[in-house]
Amino acid sequence: MKMWSGRFRQPLDPQFERWQRSFDFDRRLLSYELAASGAHARALKNAGVLSADELISILEGLQQIGETFSHVSQKTRDMGHPTEVVDDEAEDVHHFVEKQLVVRIGELGYKLHSGRSRNEQIATDLRLYVRAAIDELRKLLAEVCGAFSDRADQAGSAAMPAYTHLQHAEPVLVAHWLLAYVEMFLRDAERLADCRKRLNFCPLGSGAVAGATLPLDRNFMAEELEFAGPTANSMDATSDRDFMLEFVDALSLLSLHLSRWAEEMIIFSTQEFGFVRLPEAYSTGSSAMPQKKNPDLLELVRGKTGRVIGNATALMMTLKGLPLAYNKDLQETQEPLFDAADTALGLLPLVAGFMKTVEFDYPRMNEAAQSGFMNAWAGATYLVGRGVPSRLAHEQIGKAVKLCLERNCELQDLGIEELQALHPAFDEGFYDCLKPAAVLAIHDVVGGTAPARVKQGIAAARKKVEALREEVNFHAHA
Ligand code: ARG
């Protein structure tokens, strides 16, 4: 039986009927639909609409549905997309549960829908879904951050060039470079937590648009589903999809970070750079050129970012221009949401796995960190230390670099007389300040690449990652 056929004189066009359904994709919300329906049933009993016996039958029916389709619920809990359950009549997951309930407990099953609307149900199911996805993603982010921090730890005193404009700039510790990504991913985790906080309110009891028509205890339903409270306005609650947009936007940023990382790793793995040796387990060959080992994982990470950002754009386009409150257009927001979540959930474990196995060519990185005048600013700083005004020091070192370019050598290869001819402040100490260790050491500020600071950075990052892990496990058990 349809949920709304009473006023219709004609059946639907069969093609339209099939086309307007959402069950093919919203069946993955089954376990959330069952949980929300349980909370609604209990509220109906408290409001005197269901007897104690009726409540028991309905709850048992819901539980049986959960058990019959436990593979679906399990997949949902694992954030997967169940495809096994087919129902050629179910319009959507809400209709599906009603039908299943009636098969099990008879006409009483129809009582469950008393005083509620699918508009509040889908809004609730989607919030529950996004909340679960956030918890899972934050867990995975903790793992990714852990992998990056471990590699930072292992990199020890290895240095590499840092680039600005993709030109040699200054040397940094490899660990410093890796920790930059940890910061980005920690911000992503925080953004997701922030989104979780804002979405964690329960639409149940909002009805179709104006609020429930029965005296349902909305605080009670919110508590049952571990929400912080009920949503404040029924029109907003039934039409709001901000939480999905915020979530997919957060995922866009996250994948954007991953994409930048992937791009760097691709560049660093070229023969020209040779800083990174691609792990065979995460690379593929060419069907044509026998010598090739291609960075497919990294390229797909970069490619999938376009897809996630596309989903965020699709959501915005669908939502713009919708009058309050529910419109069927909102059904179209589900697939971009699921696709973005699936994509991000798929990416993170692979990134962690890749990071654990990728090899860095430290000697080559160290070597690259010592050529191309990356100690020039350190040289200028030396002159500043000897009282030369910064602008003049910059100028003199620039002249020294020009000399080197003519001779095809580095600053440390210039003789002391030549340097003194440029400026009398040069002395033998200049050569010490150009050495790699000295160049790193002068960046001795909070967040700088001096080894002692990076050591603190690793410890601080580890602490933050540990806090994230604890928080995520807390939610998982809450
Ligand atoms: N499948 C629908 C959706 O995803 C559920 C809500 C239906 N509401 C309605 N008024 N037709 O949006």
Residues whose N, C-alpha, C, O or C-beta is under 5 A from the ligand:
A	BS01	LIG	S22 D92 R118 N119 I122 L330 Q331
